[in-house]
């Protein structure tokens, strides 16, 4: 990280502003080179990127359960991530780094993920709608 990069914090919560099982904030805009730290408020959560829902060539991540995980955002574009055990209840989040260069691809490719949600079925769409 350079002197100009920022660290952003995303909390993994059982209950938050957007309902149950959420990342807060659910949508985050950062600069390439910034770090994002995922902080669990419960041992049952993790954060991991979703392979086909990140910019081409971006380095993915998979945090351990109940562990603070810090990732450096290395490519411009839109990243979708999930909490593995709570993905079916739409515990997902979106990070936009710089311009949303891959937004249309992510919107199309995320439909299969959204179809697996048993609640909050429009959560991911709402987060992606904030990307520009």
LINKASUL-V408056 format. One record per pair of residues at least 6 apart in sequence whose C-alpha atoms are under 7 Angstrom apart, sorted by the first residue. I is the first residue (numbers start at 1). J is the second residue. Records with the same first field share a line. If there is no record, write none. Layout:
I = J + J
This chain:
1 = 33
5 = 33 + 34
6 = 34 + 35
7 = 34 + 35 + 36 + 37
8 = 35 + 36 + 37
9 = 36 + 37 + 38
10 = 23 + 24 + 25 + 37 + 38 + 39
11 = 23 + 24 + 38 + 39 + 40 + 41
12 = 22 + 23 + 24 + 38 + 39 + 40 + 41 + 45
13 = 21 + 22 + 23 + 40 + 41 + 42
14 = 20 + 21 + 22
15 = 21 + 22
16 = 22 + 24
21 = 86 + 91
22 = 91 + 92
23 = 91 + 92 + 93
26 = 93 + 94 + 127
27 = 93 + 94 + 95 + 127
28 = 94 + 95 + 96
29 = 95 + 96 + 97
30 = 96 + 97 + 98
31 = 97 + 98
32 = 73 + 74 + 75 + 76 + 97 + 98
33 = 72 + 73 + 74
34 = 72 + 73
35 = 70 + 71 + 72 + 73
36 = 70 + 71 + 72
37 = 68 + 69 + 70 + 71
38 = 47 + 68 + 69 + 70
39 = 68 + 69
40 = 66 + 67 + 68
42 = 66
43 = 65 + 66
44 = 65 + 66
45 = 65 + 66 + 83
46 = 63 + 64 + 65 + 66 + 67 + 83 + 84
47 = 62 + 63 + 81 + 82 + 83
48 = 61 + 62 + 63 + 81 + 82 + 83
49 = 60 + 61 + 62 + 80 + 81 + 82
50 = 80 + 81
53 = 79 + 80 + 106 + 109 + 110
54 = 78 + 79 + 80
55 = 75 + 76 + 77 + 78 + 79 + 102
58 = 74 + 75
59 = 74
63 = 69
76 = 97 + 98 + 99
77 = 96 + 97 + 98 + 99 + 100 + 101 + 102
78 = 94 + 95 + 96 + 97 + 100 + 102 + 103
79 = 94 + 95 + 96
80 = 93 + 94 + 95
81 = 92 + 93 + 94
82 = 91 + 92 + 93
83 = 91 + 92
88 = 116 + 117 + 118
89 = 117 + 118 + 119 + 120
90 = 117 + 119 + 120 + 121 + 123
92 = 124
94 = 127 + 128
96 = 131
100 = 131 + 132
114 = 121 + 124
